[in-house]
Amino acid sequence: MAEFWANIYVETAARYSVAILCLIVFLVIFELVTSYKNWDEIRRGNLSVAMATGGKIFGIANILRYSNEHNDTILESIAWGGFGFLLLLFGYFIFEFLTPTYKIDQELANDNRAVGFISLIISVGLSYVIGSSI
């Protein structure tokens, strides 16, 4: 049985499956902390929310990439990926805090594309910093 789990194809499939599961869980958490429903807004054609959500997906995937690359076991990858996600989530709250004159969630829900784009860039940029740190 140990040979089965040592097979590179099995390990790759396992890491891929775990990454997809983590991505889904982390996106659900992001959905809970926003005041709008991501997928409803995207279905309605809200490009700002789509950009912000795309940035979150890219950011999470990038953090998981670094986590897989630098950890030997799947459990270590999950732990470091989860920690990286928490840092990304913290970055989201900092972005909200640093813009006290308006609410990021409201601007995204109102399809403010400038806010959607900067949100995308912040998520992607932070994912590289976080990923290189883990």
PyMOL commands that set and color helices and strands:
alter all, ss='L'
color gray80, all
select helices_A, chain A and resi 2-6+8-33+38-43+47-70+74-97+104-109+113-133
alter helices_A, ss='H'
color red, helices_A
deselect
rebuild
show_as cartoon
